[in-house]
Amino acid sequence: MPFIKASIIIPAFNEEKTISSTLEALLRQTIVDELELIIVDDGSNDNTCEIIKKYPQFRYFYQENAGPAKARNKGTEIASSDIILFTDADCIPKENWAEKMLETFNDPEVVACAGRYTCKQKEIIARYVQLEYEERYRRMISEMKNKGKIDFISTYSAGFRRETFLLFEGFNTKYPNAAVEDHELSFRMYNKGLKMVFQPEASIEHEHPVSLISYIKRKINVSYWKYLVLKSHPDKIKNDSNTPQELKIQIGLVGLFSFLFISSFIVFLFSKTYGLFINSMSFFFLFMHIVLSLPFYKRSLSIDKKAALYIPYMDLVRSFSFLYGFIRALLRFK
């Protein structure tokens, strides 16, 4: 048996449309002969299983549908290597992705690393999503320069020392879908003083949402479950490597706008003057939201000028979606 440098784990649930591209990309890795390739089928009911069986290079395991967190945990328990790498069944890793991820573990203090997304889509919403990621990567690069580590690892391109991952009992399976289970584990590790790093040279191509509805649903889902994470880690409300500070203020601004805008109609029944004043104040907060989008807009011009033009509008959509998700979670988990 050749020496195994890393075990790559891919959870899959009804991925018949994308998984072939993922598997082909993994077989093109520069160090493929030194990789253990594991797929955990999370109870797929389409042709995912039949497609995977065409690739005997992959170890295949099946579990009843329980979510990607449990699938990744199961894959880690099965893995043979001391280093585990995660990606998703709708991602296309670049040929040197695994090699670049593994380079970070040459530092014995590093317990986890994160790679990055790239995107070739032409749809505006998908390009805006990529700009969001580029903004996060900018923050993570800054954190690496200032602190030498980050506090956030995303599972689409993640690496862990298996021993450390198992010590922390992996991803919390109370998060049922692909949302924020990676946030929660990252924060637990960071709070124990462990070193996690960002590897911008380890890139994975991915397709982002192309419709406004799918984008909104995604943001609502993330914020809904992020509420639970922040409830467990309130110190991260103030700051983390992944979330721009402007976004947190913007969510507060759309909250104030919504409250004052609705209140103005009630007040208007008793006093037209005060009602109009409160209504104008609500739009002032909306204006401030747009002002806070300008730094993101300016930084994005050098990356994608056309998509950058949509930032003030899409930032509003994002903030309202996050606010709605938080409110839903607050009402359920209060």
C-alpha positions as CSV (number, residue, x, y, z in Angstrom):
1,M,0.0,0.0,0.0
2,P,1.4,3.5,-0.9
3,F,1.8,6.0,1.9
4,I,-1.5,7.9,2.3
5,K,-0.9,11.6,2.9
6,A,-4.6,12.5,3.3
7,S,-8.1,11.1,3.3
8,I,-10.6,13.2,1.3
9,I,-14.2,12.9,2.5
10,I,-17.2,13.9,0.4
11,P,-20.7,13.7,1.8
12,A,-23.4,13.3,-0.9
13,F,-27.1,13.6,-1.0
14,N,-28.9,13.4,-4.3
15,E,-26.0,14.8,-6.3
16,E,-26.5,12.9,-9.6
17,K,-26.1,16.2,-11.6
18,T,-22.8,17.2,-10.2
19,I,-20.9,14.4,-8.5
20,S,-19.3,13.0,-11.6
21,S,-17.4,16.3,-12.2
22,T,-16.3,16.3,-8.5
23,L,-15.0,12.7,-8.7
24,E,-13.2,13.4,-12.0
25,A,-11.5,16.5,-10.5
26,L,-10.3,14.5,-7.5
27,L,-8.8,11.9,-9.7
28,R,-6.8,14.6,-11.4
29,Q,-5.2,15.7,-8.2
30,T,-1.4,16.1,-8.5
31,I,-0.9,13.7,-5.5
32,V,-3.9,11.4,-6.2
33,D,-1.8,8.2,-5.7
34,E,-1.2,9.4,-2.1
35,L,-4.9,10.1,-1.3
36,E,-7.6,8.0,0.2
37,L,-10.9,8.9,-1.4
38,I,-14.1,8.4,0.6
39,I,-17.7,9.1,-0.2
40,V,-20.5,8.9,2.4
41,D,-23.9,8.7,0.7
42,D,-26.3,10.4,3.0
43,G,-29.4,8.4,2.0
44,S,-29.6,9.5,-1.6
45,N,-32.8,8.4,-3.5
46,D,-31.6,9.4,-7.0
47,N,-28.9,7.9,-9.2
48,T,-26.0,9.1,-7.0
49,C,-25.1,5.6,-5.8
50,E,-25.0,4.2,-9.4
51,I,-22.7,7.0,-10.5
52,I,-20.3,6.6,-7.6
53,K,-20.0,2.8,-8.3
54,K,-18.5,3.7,-11.7
55,Y,-15.5,5.0,-9.8
56,P,-13.8,2.1,-8.0
57,Q,-11.1,4.4,-6.8
58,F,-13.5,5.7,-4.2
59,R,-14.4,3.9,-1.0
60,Y,-18.2,4.1,-0.8
61,F,-20.3,4.1,2.4
62,Y,-24.0,4.5,2.9
63,Q,-26.0,6.0,5.8
64,E,-29.7,6.8,6.3
65,N,-30.3,10.5,5.6
66,A,-29.0,12.3,8.7
67,G,-27.3,15.4,7.2
68,P,-23.8,16.3,6.1
69,A,-22.4,16.8,9.6
70,K,-23.0,13.2,10.5
71,A,-21.8,12.0,7.0
72,R,-18.5,13.9,7.5
73,N,-18.1,12.5,11.0
74,K,-18.6,9.0,9.7
75,G,-16.1,9.5,7.0
76,T,-13.6,10.7,9.5
77,E,-14.0,7.7,11.7
78,I,-13.4,5.5,8.6
79,A,-10.4,7.4,7.3
80,S,-6.9,5.9,7.4
81,S,-4.8,9.1,7.3
82,D,-3.8,11.5,10.0
83,I,-5.0,14.4,7.8
84,I,-8.6,14.6,6.5
85,L,-9.7,17.0,3.8
86,F,-13.4,17.9,3.1
87,T,-15.1,19.1,0.0
88,D,-18.6,18.9,-1.4
89,A,-20.2,16.8,-4.1
90,D,-20.9,20.0,-6.2
91,C,-17.4,21.3,-6.1
92,I,-14.5,21.0,-8.6
93,P,-11.1,21.1,-6.8
94,K,-8.2,22.5,-8.8
95,E,-5.6,19.9,-9.6
96,N,-3.2,21.1,-6.9
97,W,-5.9,21.7,-4.3
98,A,-5.0,18.7,-2.0
99,E,-1.3,19.4,-2.4
100,K,-1.7,23.1,-1.3
101,M,-4.0,22.2,1.5
102,L,-1.5,19.7,2.9
103,E,1.3,22.2,2.7
104,T,-0.2,24.1,5.6
105,F,0.2,21.0,7.9
106,N,4.0,21.2,7.6
107,D,3.6,23.6,10.5
108,P,3.0,21.2,13.5
109,E,0.9,23.8,15.3
110,V,-1.7,23.9,12.5
111,V,-4.8,21.8,13.3
112,A,-7.0,23.0,10.5
113,C,-6.9,25.0,7.3
114,A,-9.4,26.5,4.9
115,G,-9.2,27.0,1.1
116,R,-11.2,29.2,-1.2
117,Y,-14.0,29.3,-3.8
118,T,-13.6,30.4,-7.4
119,C,-16.5,30.9,-9.9
120,K,-16.8,31.1,-13.7
121,Q,-20.5,31.8,-13.8
122,K,-21.9,34.7,-15.8
123,E,-25.1,35.3,-13.9
124,I,-25.0,38.5,-11.9
125,I,-26.3,37.0,-8.6
126,A,-23.7,34.3,-8.8
127,R,-21.0,36.9,-9.4
128,Y,-22.2,38.9,-6.5
129,V,-22.0,35.8,-4.3
130,Q,-18.4,35.4,-5.4
131,L,-17.7,39.0,-4.5
132,E,-19.1,38.2,-1.0
133,Y,-16.6,35.4,-0.7
134,E,-13.7,37.6,-2.0
135,E,-14.6,40.1,0.8
136,R,-14.4,37.3,3.4
137,Y,-11.1,36.1,2.0
138,R,-9.8,39.7,2.3
139,R,-10.7,39.6,6.0
140,M,-9.1,36.2,6.4
141,I,-5.8,37.3,4.8
142,S,-5.8,40.3,7.1
143,E,-6.4,38.0,10.1
144,M,-3.5,35.8,9.0
145,K,-1.2,38.9,8.7
146,N,-2.2,40.3,12.1
147,K,-2.7,37.1,14.2
148,G,-1.2,34.3,12.2
149,K,-4.5,32.4,12.3
150,I,-8.2,32.5,11.6
151,D,-11.3,31.3,13.6
152,F,-13.3,30.0,10.7
153,I,-13.1,26.9,8.5
154,S,-15.6,26.2,5.7
155,T,-16.4,22.6,4.8
156,Y,-16.4,23.1,1.0
157,S,-12.6,23.3,1.3
158,A,-11.4,22.2,4.7
159,G,-8.6,20.3,6.2
160,F,-8.2,18.9,9.8
161,R,-5.8,16.8,11.8
162,R,-7.9,13.7,12.3
163,E,-6.9,13.3,16.0
164,T,-8.0,16.9,16.8
165,F,-11.2,16.5,14.9
166,L,-12.1,13.4,16.8
167,L,-11.1,14.9,20.1
168,F,-13.7,17.7,19.5
169,E,-16.2,15.0,18.4
170,G,-16.5,16.4,14.9
171,F,-19.3,18.5,13.6
172,N,-22.4,19.0,15.8
173,T,-25.1,16.9,14.3
174,K,-27.9,19.0,15.7
175,Y,-27.5,21.2,12.6
176,P,-29.5,19.1,10.0
177,N,-28.4,20.6,6.8
178,A,-25.3,22.3,5.2
179,A,-25.5,25.6,7.0
180,V,-23.2,26.5,9.9
181,E,-21.9,23.3,11.5
182,D,-18.5,24.4,10.3
183,H,-18.8,27.7,12.1
184,E,-19.6,26.0,15.3
185,L,-16.7,23.6,15.2
186,S,-14.3,26.3,14.2
187,F,-15.3,28.5,17.1
188,R,-14.9,25.6,19.5
189,M,-11.4,25.0,18.3
190,Y,-10.4,28.6,18.2
191,N,-11.6,29.1,21.8
192,K,-9.2,26.4,22.9
193,G,-6.3,28.4,21.4
194,L,-5.8,26.1,18.5
195,K,-4.2,27.3,15.2
196,M,-6.3,27.4,12.0
197,V,-5.0,29.0,8.9
198,F,-6.2,30.2,5.5
199,Q,-4.6,28.8,2.3
200,P,-5.7,31.1,-0.6
201,E,-3.8,28.9,-3.1
202,A,-6.0,25.9,-2.5
203,S,-9.0,26.7,-4.7
204,I,-12.2,25.0,-5.6
205,E,-14.6,25.9,-8.4
206,H,-18.2,26.1,-7.4
207,E,-21.6,27.2,-8.8
208,H,-23.4,29.8,-6.7
209,P,-27.1,30.5,-6.7
210,V,-28.3,32.2,-9.9
211,S,-31.8,33.3,-8.9
212,L,-32.8,35.8,-6.3
213,I,-35.2,33.4,-4.6
214,S,-32.5,30.7,-4.2
215,Y,-30.1,33.3,-2.9
216,I,-32.6,34.6,-0.3
217,K,-33.5,31.1,0.8
218,R,-29.8,30.3,1.3
219,K,-29.2,33.4,3.5
220,I,-32.3,32.8,5.6
221,N,-31.2,29.2,6.2
222,V,-27.7,30.3,7.2
223,S,-28.9,33.1,9.6
224,Y,-31.5,30.8,11.1
225,W,-28.9,28.3,12.2
226,K,-26.3,30.9,12.9
227,Y,-28.5,32.2,15.7
228,L,-27.9,28.9,17.6
229,V,-24.1,29.2,17.0
230,L,-24.0,32.7,18.4
231,K,-26.1,31.7,21.3
232,S,-23.5,29.1,22.2
233,H,-20.6,31.5,21.3
234,P,-21.7,35.0,22.2
235,D,-18.1,36.3,22.0
236,K,-18.4,35.9,18.2
237,I,-21.2,38.4,17.9
238,K,-18.6,41.1,18.1
239,N,-16.0,39.7,15.7
240,D,-14.9,36.7,13.6
241,S,-12.7,36.1,10.7
242,N,-15.5,35.5,8.2
243,T,-18.2,38.1,8.8
244,P,-17.6,41.8,7.7
245,Q,-18.3,44.2,10.5
246,E,-20.4,46.4,8.1
247,L,-22.8,43.5,7.6
248,K,-23.6,43.3,11.3
249,I,-24.4,47.0,11.4
250,Q,-26.4,46.7,8.2
251,I,-28.6,44.0,9.7
252,G,-29.3,46.4,12.6
253,L,-30.1,49.2,10.2
254,V,-32.7,47.2,8.3
255,G,-34.2,46.2,11.6
256,L,-34.5,49.8,12.6
257,F,-35.9,50.7,9.2
258,S,-38.5,47.9,9.4
259,F,-39.6,48.8,12.9
260,L,-39.9,52.6,12.3
261,F,-41.5,52.1,8.8
262,I,-44.3,50.0,10.3
263,S,-44.6,52.2,13.4
264,S,-45.0,55.3,11.2
265,F,-48.3,54.1,9.8
266,I,-49.6,53.5,13.3
267,V,-48.5,56.9,14.6
268,F,-49.9,58.5,11.4
269,L,-53.4,57.6,12.6
270,F,-52.9,59.9,15.6
271,S,-50.6,62.5,14.3
272,K,-49.7,63.0,10.6
273,T,-46.7,65.2,11.5
274,Y,-45.1,62.6,13.8
275,G,-46.0,59.8,11.4
276,L,-44.3,61.5,8.5
277,F,-41.2,62.3,10.7
278,I,-40.9,58.6,11.8
279,N,-41.3,57.5,8.3
280,S,-38.5,59.8,7.1
281,M,-36.3,58.6,9.9
282,S,-36.8,55.0,8.7
283,F,-35.5,55.9,5.3
284,F,-32.5,57.6,6.8
285,F,-31.5,54.2,8.2
286,L,-32.0,52.7,4.8
287,F,-29.8,55.4,3.3
288,M,-27.1,54.7,5.9
289,H,-27.2,51.0,4.9
290,I,-26.4,52.0,1.3
291,V,-23.5,54.2,2.6
292,L,-22.0,51.3,4.4
293,S,-22.1,49.3,1.2
294,L,-19.8,51.8,-0.6
295,P,-16.4,50.4,0.8
296,F,-17.4,46.9,-0.4
297,Y,-18.5,48.4,-3.7
298,K,-15.2,50.2,-4.2
299,R,-13.1,47.2,-3.3
300,S,-15.1,45.0,-5.7
301,L,-14.7,47.3,-8.7
302,S,-11.2,45.9,-9.4
303,I,-12.6,42.3,-9.3
304,D,-15.9,42.5,-11.2
305,K,-17.1,46.0,-12.3
306,K,-20.5,44.9,-13.5
307,A,-21.4,42.8,-10.5
308,A,-20.1,45.5,-8.2
309,L,-22.8,47.9,-9.5
310,Y,-25.5,45.6,-7.9
311,I,-23.8,45.6,-4.5
312,P,-26.0,48.3,-2.8
313,Y,-29.2,46.5,-4.0
314,M,-28.0,43.0,-3.2
315,D,-26.6,44.1,0.2
316,L,-30.2,45.2,1.1
317,V,-31.6,41.8,0.0
318,R,-28.9,40.1,2.1
319,S,-29.6,42.1,5.2
320,F,-33.3,41.6,5.1
321,S,-32.8,37.9,4.5
322,F,-30.5,37.6,7.5
323,L,-32.8,39.6,9.7
324,Y,-35.8,37.4,8.8
325,G,-33.8,34.3,9.5
326,F,-32.7,35.6,12.9
327,I,-36.2,36.6,13.8
328,R,-37.5,33.1,12.9
329,A,-34.8,31.5,15.0
330,L,-35.5,33.8,17.9
331,L,-39.1,32.9,17.9
332,R,-38.4,29.2,17.8
333,F,-35.4,28.9,20.1
334,K,-36.2,31.7,22.6
